[in-house]
Amino acid sequence: MSKQQVRAQYTQVFKLEAVRQVRSGQAIAVVAKVLGIPSASRPKAS
């Protein structure tokens, strides 16, 4: 029995706000945590 994961769907407004916050100097991890984005959805450090 496999469980299918449901991917979160974010609105364009939500995405633009996240990008705006990061571009204004906030750390990606902080913005993601505040907006409730799961760690699996965050970009990996390179």
C-alpha positions as CSV (number, residue, x, y, z in Angstrom):
1,M,0.0,0.0,0.0
2,S,1.6,3.2,-1.1
3,K,0.6,6.6,0.2
4,Q,0.5,9.3,-2.3
5,Q,1.8,12.6,-1.1
6,V,-0.2,15.7,-1.9
7,R,1.9,18.6,-3.1
8,A,1.1,22.0,-1.8
9,Q,-0.1,24.5,-4.4
10,Y,0.9,28.0,-3.7
11,T,-0.8,31.0,-5.4
12,Q,1.1,33.4,-7.6
13,V,0.6,36.1,-5.0
14,F,2.0,33.9,-2.2
15,K,5.1,33.1,-4.4
16,L,5.7,36.8,-5.3
17,E,5.5,37.7,-1.6
18,A,8.0,35.1,-0.7
19,V,10.4,36.3,-3.4
20,R,9.9,39.9,-2.3
21,Q,10.8,39.1,1.3
22,V,14.0,37.2,0.2
23,R,15.1,39.9,-2.2
24,S,14.6,42.5,0.7
25,G,17.3,40.6,2.6
26,Q,15.4,38.0,4.6
27,A,17.0,34.6,4.8
28,I,15.3,31.9,2.7
29,A,14.9,29.6,5.7
30,V,13.4,32.4,7.8
31,V,10.9,33.4,5.1
32,A,10.0,29.7,4.5
33,K,9.4,29.1,8.2
34,V,7.3,32.2,8.6
35,L,5.2,31.4,5.6
36,G,4.8,27.7,6.6
37,I,6.6,26.2,3.7
38,P,7.8,22.6,4.6
39,S,11.6,22.1,4.6
40,A,11.3,19.5,1.8
41,S,10.0,22.2,-0.5
42,R,12.8,24.7,0.3
43,P,15.8,25.0,-2.0
44,K,18.9,23.0,-1.0
45,A,22.1,24.8,-0.2
46,S,24.7,24.4,-2.9
